[in-house]
Amino acid sequence: MIPLSVLDLAPVPAGGTARDALRNTLDLARRAEAAGYRRYWLAEHHLAPGVASAAPQVLIEAVAAVTSRIRVGSGAVQTGHWTPLSIVEQFGTIDALHPGRIDLGLGRSGQRRAEAAARPAPPSAPAREAEVVDGLLIPAPFDFTRLAASPAFGLHGALLQQPGAESPDFAAVVDDIAALLAGTYARDGHEAHANPGEGADLALWILGSSGGQSARVAGARGLPFAANYHVSPSNVLEAVEAYRAAFQPSDVLAEPYVIVSADVVVAPTDEQARELASPYALWVHSIRSRLAAIPFPTPAQAAAHDWRPEDLDLVADRVDTQFAGAPGTVVERLATLQRVTGADELLITTITHDHADRVRSYELLAAAWHRATTRVTVPQQARR
């Protein structure tokens, strides 16, 4: 049975507040645990009116406090905005309060921002055409170079790092975090010991959106890897392939372990699910045009939006790879995603305007996935 997990951005609904979003997160975490999800991860997003998960470390502790069994963690800490010591101390504190349940997911996103701000982006490679691989849509890649050149991109970087700060190489960050957790950190003959943090029972994860450094670092260090089909669907296969190609057995894993994310909306019927998912395109457009997610619109607000062809192109890869439908429809599409990527686990992110619809989506999916993956074929002799 391939387990399901939750990725939560603490979305702010149109007409709502960050307080509403955070209360909804705590409620959803309790409901996800009851529904049987394996882990509950919180994303790190900044300067977005429509996303309240700006401080995942705080949210992780809050979620762990209102649950008892489900693993809780980060998806992912943007390492370009934090020092290795601060990450270890923060998560070591959470582990001390909720031992043995915390996942520390690390990502390069903050470092990529700093790199793009420091030097111009390289010329874009020739566009790759969309393709369907064994039933799974792999869309054409989205070109992020225009976003990296926008004034908003530079402003975000200036607010998220101290003046003159430079992000070290991602591999070095991961190694420093691992050494601080293990109590083996030393530099120039001097030791450093994080307290809390040293000896913490944290599960270390690497998250990545391509076959680049994140995938290679995770594989080379024998760590589990999470690939983003929901953020960069065009790169998911190259990401998992690069991870597996680089994998070396470690004290953590004897063989690769991959979790793959997906955007999902489930409702009793396909038509209802498509209606609930209809604001998603407008929400993604706000991210890709202004680098700031708007509060998640209502279906009526989305229906009233006047779309230009170039705006539709801006969000096509994300909209076309969202799984919206009745339970059976979505289970079938998730099974395809799992089969094609070879995922050991699936990470589900769901956003709707109404919290009740989001909770119902997760509950309907969990029940349908459980039914679909626990069917037993009765042996012939037993049927006689």
Order of alpha helices (4+ residues) and beta strands (2+ residues): beta-alpha-beta-alpha-beta-beta-alpha-beta-alpha-beta-beta-alpha-alpha-alpha-beta-beta-beta-alpha-beta-alpha-beta-alpha-alpha-alpha-alpha-beta-alpha-beta-alpha-alpha
